[in-house]
């Protein structure tokens, strides 16, 4: 019987999966800048964090991804 992987590789894979070729990431946030799943969280000390709401239903997506994300299988652009 094999031991289960920690899932760390899967989390790293999420940020490197290919997306649509026409996706143009923001320099500081990457694809998260225009993703419908991204939400900005502000702390009481004034820091801001980006929450990936896909993490609530799919453990393969990190709750607070390292930015910039340049490729993501869950990326969906906000309607223009």
C-alpha positions in Angstrom: 0.0 0.0 0.0 1.4 3.4 -1.0 1.4 6.4 1.3 -0.6 9.4 0.1 1.3 12.4 -1.2 1.1 15.5 0.9 -0.5 17.3 -2.1 2.3 19.9 -2.1 3.2 19.0 -5.7 -0.4 19.4 -6.7 -0.6 22.8 -5.2 2.5 23.8 -7.1 1.1 22.4 -10.3 -2.0 24.6 -10.1 0.1 27.7 -10.6 1.9 26.3 -13.6 -1.0 24.7 -15.6 -1.5 26.2 -19.0 -4.3 28.7 -19.6 -5.8 30.4 -22.6 -3.0 31.7 -24.9 -4.6 35.2 -24.9 -4.4 35.6 -21.1 -2.4 38.7 -20.2 -1.3 38.7 -16.5 -0.9 41.8 -14.4 2.8 42.1 -13.4 2.2 42.1 -9.6 -0.8 39.8 -9.4 -0.6 37.7 -12.5 -3.8 36.1 -13.7 -5.5 36.8 -10.3 -5.8 40.5 -11.2 -8.8 39.8 -13.4 -10.0 36.4 -12.1 -13.6 36.0 -10.8 -12.3 33.7 -8.0 -9.9 36.2 -6.5 -10.9 38.4 -3.6 -8.8 41.0 -1.8 -8.6 40.6 2.0 -7.5 43.6 4.2 -6.1 43.0 7.6 -6.6 45.4 10.6 -3.0 46.5 10.2 -3.5 47.6 6.6 -1.9 44.6 4.8 -3.7 43.2 1.8 -3.9 39.5 0.7 -5.4 37.8 -2.3 -7.8 34.9 -1.4 -8.5 32.3 -4.0 -12.1 31.3 -3.5 -11.6 28.1 -5.4 -9.7 26.9 -2.3 -13.0 26.6 -0.4 -14.2 23.8 -2.7 -11.0 22.4 -4.2 -8.0 21.7 -1.9 -5.7 21.7 -5.0 -5.9 25.5 -5.0 -4.0 27.4 -2.3 -6.0 29.7 -0.1 -3.5 32.5 -0.4 -1.4 31.8 -3.6 2.1 33.1 -4.1 1.9 35.9 -6.6 2.2 36.5 -9.4 0.3 33.5 -10.8 1.2 33.1 -14.5 -0.8 29.9 -15.2 -3.8 28.5 -13.5 -6.3 25.8 -14.5 -9.1 27.6 -12.5 -8.6 31.1 -14.0 -11.8 32.7 -15.3 -11.6 36.3 -16.4 -14.1 38.8 -14.9 -16.7 39.9 -17.5 -15.8 43.1 -19.2 
